Amino acid sequence: MDKVNLLDVGYTAYQVTDLDLMERFLIDFGMTRSARTADALYMRGSGANHHVHVARLGPDNRFLGGAFTVATRAELDKAARIPGASPVTAITDPGGGFRVTLTTPNKHTIWIEHGVATVPEMPVRRSYRMNFASEHLRHNSAVRQRPEATPVLRIGHFVLWVPDALSEITWFTDHFALCPADYICAPAEPEPITVGTFLRFDRGAEFVEHHCILINKSKHFGCHHSSYEVLDLDAVAAGHDHLVAKGWTLDAGVGRHYLGSLIYDYWLDPFGNRIEHYTDTDVINDAYVPVRFVGGAHETTQWGMAPPDTFFD
C-alpha cells in the first residue's frame, strides 16, 4: 500500500468536566481561544493552525485522540483506504475541512485531516540569539524577558501509552511515511522496540524534527503528554515562572532531554493531563542513525529537574 504522507501534527483532544477551568490554564500556558461552543473549546497557538488543542465537555476526564494533517485531498483519500478507516467526512467543528477517522491496534483514535481553515498568524518577538564562548551571535542587542504567559507557537508531538508497543509502531510505519528516530529499550532485550519508539516524518534528505509521536509501552492507557514549541530557552524559563506564580502544578522541568536534545518543561493541566513546553530539539534526516537507549526516566535528562522513574511506567 502507498503510505500516507503526513504534513504535521494537528492537535490533541481531551474530554474534561470544566471548560472554563481548562481555558484559564491554557491561556496561562500560552494559548489563545480560537473558538468555543456550548460543549467544546478550541485553542490556538501563534501560528496559522485554527487550533492545536481541543477540549470537549463530558462527565469524566480522558484523552480522546490525536490529529495529523495532510497537504492534499489525495493523501486524505489514501488514508481512507487504510483497513478499518472511516470514509472521508466533512468536519462540523469550527474550522471545517475534511477528516478520516482511524482506530489503532491499541484502540486509540487518530484523525487525518485536510482543508481546515487557517487563521492569521499572531505577532511574537524574535527568538533571542545567544552569545557563546566560541561564537557570539547577538550584537548590540540585549535580552529583555520577563515572566509571562509564553506564546505557544505550534504543537510538535504527542505520546501514546499502549499495552502493546510493537503492534502500534508497526501500524503507524506500515500506513504512514514515518520512521524511527530513537528507541527506548528494556535491559538485555534483543529487539529495539520493546518499550518505546520515537517516530519522525520520513522525508528522505529533508531535515525534520526529531519526532512527531512517541509510542510508549505502559500499564497506563491514553496520552502521556502533548508537547508545544515555544520560541527559545528564555521563553521556556519565562513561561515556567509565570505558571509557578499562577499556582499550576509542575511535573518536571526545566531540563534537557538526552533523546532529541530538546529543552523541556512539563506541567499538569487541572485534569491531570501532562503538557509540555519545549524548544531546541534535534532536526534529523535519513543520514541519522537511531540510538538504542536503555535506562530510567531520570537518565533521559542531561541536566535540570529530571522526571521520576515512574515517568515511563
C-alpha positions in Angstrom: 0.0 0.0 0.0 1.2 3.5 -0.8 1.9 5.2 2.5 0.2 8.4 3.6 2.5 11.4 3.6 1.7 13.4 6.8 2.2 17.1 6.8 2.2 17.9 10.5 0.7 17.2 13.9 -2.7 18.9 14.1 -3.9 18.8 17.7 -4.8 16.5 20.6 -8.3 16.3 22.0 -9.4 15.7 25.6 -12.7 15.3 27.4 -12.9 17.4 30.6 -15.5 18.3 33.1 -15.0 22.1 33.2 -14.2 24.1 30.0 -13.8 27.4 31.9 -11.0 25.9 34.1 -9.3 24.3 31.1 -9.4 27.6 29.2 -7.9 29.5 32.2 -5.0 27.1 32.4 -4.3 27.1 28.6 -4.3 30.9 28.5 -1.6 30.8 31.2 0.2 28.1 29.3 0.4 30.5 26.3 -2.6 29.6 24.0 -5.4 31.8 22.8 -9.1 30.9 22.2 -9.8 30.2 18.6 -13.4 29.2 19.0 -15.8 27.9 21.7 -19.2 26.3 21.6 -21.5 25.1 24.3 -19.6 21.9 24.6 -16.2 22.4 23.2 -13.1 24.7 23.4 -10.7 25.2 20.6 -7.3 26.8 21.5 -4.7 28.0 19.1 -1.0 28.9 19.1 0.5 31.9 17.4 0.8 30.0 14.1 -1.8 29.7 11.3 -3.4 26.4 12.6 -7.0 27.0 13.5 -6.5 25.1 16.8 -3.8 23.0 18.4 -5.8 21.8 21.4 -9.4 20.7 21.7 -11.3 20.2 25.0 -14.8 18.7 24.9 -17.2 18.9 27.8 -18.1 15.5 29.3 -18.9 13.6 32.5 -15.3 12.5 33.1 -11.7 13.4 32.1 -10.0 11.4 29.4 -7.9 11.5 26.2 -10.0 11.4 23.0 -7.4 11.2 20.3 -4.7 12.9 18.2 -4.8 14.5 14.7 -2.4 14.8 11.9 -2.8 17.0 8.8 -2.1 16.1 5.2 -1.4 18.6 2.3 -3.8 17.3 -0.3 -7.1 15.6 -0.7 -5.3 12.8 -2.5 -3.4 12.0 0.7 -6.7 12.1 2.7 -8.3 9.7 0.2 -5.3 7.4 0.6 -5.9 7.4 4.4 -9.5 6.4 3.8 -8.2 3.2 2.2 -6.4 2.1 5.3 -8.3 -1.0 6.7 -10.9 0.0 9.2 -10.8 3.7 8.2 -14.0 5.8 8.1 -15.0 7.4 4.8 -13.9 10.9 4.2 -16.3 13.1 6.1 -16.9 16.8 6.5 -15.7 18.3 9.8 -18.5 20.0 11.6 -16.2 21.6 14.2 -15.1 25.3 13.9 -12.5 25.5 11.1 -14.3 22.9 8.9 -12.4 20.8 6.5 -12.5 17.0 6.0 -11.2 14.1 8.0 -10.7 10.3 8.1 -11.1 8.6 11.5 -8.8 5.7 12.3 -8.5 3.3 15.2 -5.1 2.0 16.1 -4.4 -1.6 17.1 -4.3 -0.4 20.8 -7.7 1.3 20.3 -6.5 4.9 20.1 -8.4 7.3 17.8 -6.3 9.1 15.2 -7.8 11.7 12.8 -6.2 12.6 9.5 -7.4 16.0 8.4 -7.2 18.3 5.3 -8.7 21.6 4.4 -9.2 23.0 7.9 -9.3 26.8 7.8 -6.2 28.7 8.8 -6.1 31.8 10.9 -3.9 34.9 10.8 -0.6 34.4 12.5 -0.1 36.3 15.7 3.0 38.5 16.2 5.6 37.2 18.6 9.1 38.6 19.5 12.1 37.4 17.6 14.0 34.5 19.2 16.9 35.6 21.3 20.3 34.7 19.8 22.9 33.6 22.3 26.5 34.6 22.9 28.6 31.5 23.5 32.3 31.4 24.3 33.1 30.1 20.9 30.5 32.1 18.9 28.9 35.5 19.6 25.5 35.6 17.8 23.9 38.6 19.4 25.3 42.1 18.7 24.2 45.4 20.1 21.0 43.8 21.3 20.1 43.0 24.9 17.8 40.2 26.2 14.7 41.6 27.9 12.5 38.7 29.0 10.1 38.9 32.0 8.0 36.1 33.4 4.8 35.9 31.3 2.5 33.5 29.5 5.0 32.5 26.9 3.3 32.2 23.4 2.8 28.6 22.2 3.9 28.5 18.5 2.6 25.1 17.4 2.0 21.5 18.6 5.1 19.5 17.9 4.4 16.0 19.1 2.3 13.8 21.4 3.0 10.5 23.2 0.7 7.5 23.3 0.6 5.0 26.2 -0.2 1.5 24.8 -0.1 -2.0 26.2 1.5 -3.4 23.0 4.0 -1.1 21.5 5.1 -3.3 18.7 1.7 -3.6 17.1 1.2 0.1 17.4 4.5 1.1 15.9 4.1 -1.4 13.1 0.7 0.0 12.2 2.0 3.6 12.1 5.0 2.7 10.0 3.0 0.4 7.7 0.4 3.1 6.8 2.2 6.4 7.1 5.6 7.8 5.9 7.1 7.6 9.4 10.3 6.0 10.6 12.2 5.5 13.9 14.2 8.3 15.3 15.4 6.7 18.5 14.4 3.7 20.7 13.8 3.2 24.4 14.6 -0.3 25.3 14.5 -2.6 28.3 17.8 -4.0 29.6 19.0 -7.2 27.8 16.1 -7.2 25.3 17.2 -8.2 21.8 14.6 -6.1 19.9 14.9 -2.3 19.6 11.2 -1.6 20.1 10.3 -3.3 23.3 9.5 -0.2 25.4 9.1 2.8 23.1 9.9 4.3 19.7 10.2 7.9 18.7 8.8 8.2 15.2 9.5 11.1 12.8 8.3 12.2 9.4 10.2 10.2 6.8 11.2 12.8 4.1 14.5 11.4 2.9 17.2 14.0 2.9 14.9 16.8 4.1 15.5 17.7 7.8 12.6 17.2 10.2 12.1 17.4 13.9 13.3 14.5 16.0 9.8 13.1 16.5 6.2 13.8 15.9 4.9 10.9 18.0 6.3 8.5 20.6 4.7 5.1 21.2 5.4 4.1 24.8 4.6 0.6 26.2 2.8 1.2 29.6 0.4 -0.1 32.2 -1.5 3.1 31.5 -3.7 4.0 28.5 -4.1 7.4 26.9 -1.8 10.2 26.2 1.4 10.5 28.2 1.8 14.2 27.1 1.1 16.7 24.4 4.1 19.0 23.5 4.1 22.6 22.3 7.0 24.5 20.8 8.0 27.9 22.2 10.5 30.5 20.9 13.7 29.8 22.9 15.2 29.0 26.3 14.1 32.4 27.7 10.5 31.6 26.6 10.6 28.3 28.4 12.0 29.8 31.6 9.6 32.8 31.5 6.6 30.5 31.0 7.8 28.3 33.8 8.0 31.2 36.3 4.6 32.5 35.1 2.9 29.1 35.7 4.6 28.8 39.1 3.2 32.3 40.0 -0.3 31.3 38.9 -0.2 28.2 41.2 -0.4 25.5 38.5 1.2 22.0 39.1 4.7 21.5 37.9 5.5 18.0 36.7 9.2 18.2 35.7 11.4 20.9 34.4 13.2 22.9 33.3 15.7 20.4 31.8 17.3 19.0 28.6 16.4 15.5 27.3 19.0 13.0 26.1 16.9 11.7 23.3 16.0 14.5 20.9 18.1 17.0 22.9 15.0 19.3 23.5 14.8 21.6 26.4 11.6 20.7 28.3 9.2 21.9 30.9 6.3 19.6 31.9 3.1 20.7 33.6 -0.1 19.0 34.6 -3.3 20.6 33.5 -6.2 20.9 36.0 -7.4 17.4 35.0 -4.1 15.6 35.4 -3.0 15.6 31.7 0.7 16.2 31.2 1.6 19.1 28.8 5.0 20.3 27.7 6.7 23.5 26.6 9.8 22.7 24.5 12.5 24.3 22.4 15.8 23.5 20.7 15.0 20.0 19.5 17.2 18.0 17.1 16.5 18.1 13.4 17.5 14.9 11.6 17.2 13.2 8.2 17.8 9.8 6.6 21.6 10.1 7.5 20.7 9.9 11.2 21.4 6.6 13.0 18.8 5.9 15.7 20.1 5.4 19.3 19.1 2.4 21.3 18.7 3.9 24.8 18.5 1.7 27.9 17.8 3.5 31.2 15.3 5.1 33.5 13.4 8.3 33.0 15.9 10.3 35.1 18.7 9.1 32.8 16.9 10.6 29.8 17.7 14.0 31.3 21.1 15.6 30.7 20.6 18.5 33.1 17.8 20.1 35.1 14.9 18.7 37.0 14.5 15.1 35.9 11.2 13.3 35.7 10.7 10.5 38.3 11.3 6.9 37.2 7.5 6.4 37.0 7.5 8.9 34.1 7.6 6.0 31.5 5.6 3.4 33.5 
